Amino acid sequence: MRYYAQYNENNKLIAIGTGAGGVEITEEEYNRLLTEIRTKAELVDKLYNEEITLAEVPTEWREEIQRRVAERIAIQG
């Protein structure tokens, strides 16, 4: 099976998948990225639902997680 990652013009990850497309990556890299994506989604949910505080989010992810929560709040009113 072929695994890939797709990046935008700023070299920001925008997609991962299997099959044709993007830059080929190893299965291990694919699984690592998938775990990171799922973990970040869980953190967004927990922060949004006030189950955790921003201080409990890993430092290197705080800005992104906070932005995603703010975007969710804006969409949901």
N, C-alpha and C positions, 0 to 999 in steps of 0.2 A: 504494500500500500504506500502511496505517496502522500506526504504531509506537507503543508505549505503555510507560510505567513505572508500577509499582504500589508504593505506599509504605504502611507501617504507621502506627499512631497516633502514633508517635514520629518520623515523617517519615523513617524508615529505608527505603532501597530494599529491596524483597523480591522483585520480579520485573520482568522486561522481556519484551516479546513483540511479536507482530504481530497485527493484527485488533482486535476489540472488547475493551475492558477498560482499566482504569487511566487515567492521564493521558496524553493524546497528546503525543508528543515527535517531534522531527525524526529523519530517517534518520541524520544525522550524530551526534546525541546517542545514538541507539540503538547505533550502531557504536562510539562511545567507551565507553559503558557495557559493551558486550559484550567489548571489548578489556580493560577493567579487570577484569571478572569472570574472564576467562581467565588474565590475568596473576597475579591473586591466587591462583587455583587452582594454578597452576604453582609459585608461591612456597611455598604450603602443602606441596605434594608434595616440593619440594627441601629445605625445612627439616625436614620429617618424616624424610626419607631421609638427613639430615645432609650434603647436598651443598652447603649454604650455612649461614651463621650468621645469627642474628637481626640482627646489625649490617649485613648485606648487604640487608636488607629496607628499603624506603623508610620513613623515620621516621613519616610519617603513617599508614602501614599496619601498623606493628609490633604494636600491641596486638591488632588484629583477626586478623592472621596467627598470632600466638602463641596466641591463644584457639582458633582453628580447629585448630591442631596439637594442642593439649591435648585438645580434644574428640575428635579422631581417635584419639589414644592411649587415651583413656578407653573408647572404643567397641571398639577392637581389642585392648585388654588390654595 
